[in-house]
Amino acid sequence: MALQQLEHADDHMQECIDNCLEAAQVCEWCADACAGEGEDMARCIRLCRDVADIASLHARFMARNSGYHQELGELCADLCEECAEECEQHDHEHCQACAEVLPKCAESCREMASS
């Protein structure tokens, strides 16, 4: 059964799931690419890895309609915002991709946290 077919996943939840999965993917790419950029990228790597883990976990919590997805959504939004701010400071393509994707994820996670 595709996620779009889950009875509990309305359009807002499905959009948030999609945004979280996209954020997890771009952050995994960014963290891996930053590992080859030198020591000054350590904070970026850590934040990207945190976002990748929390965003994918948040997507899974929403998919199974966990009663804790709202709390996790707030944390995911906070991490996405902090990571986007860090990535904005770097000119690398992978960092700029994170800086572009993460605000959308943060916004949808905040909406889910407040619903």
Buried (B, 14 or more C-beta within 10 A) or exposed (E): EEBEEBEEBEEEBBBBBBBBBBBBBBBBBBBEBBEEBEEEBEEBBBBBBBBBBBBBBBBBBBBEEBEEBBEBBBBBBBBBBBBBEBBBEBEBEBBBBBBEBBBBBBBBBBBBBEE
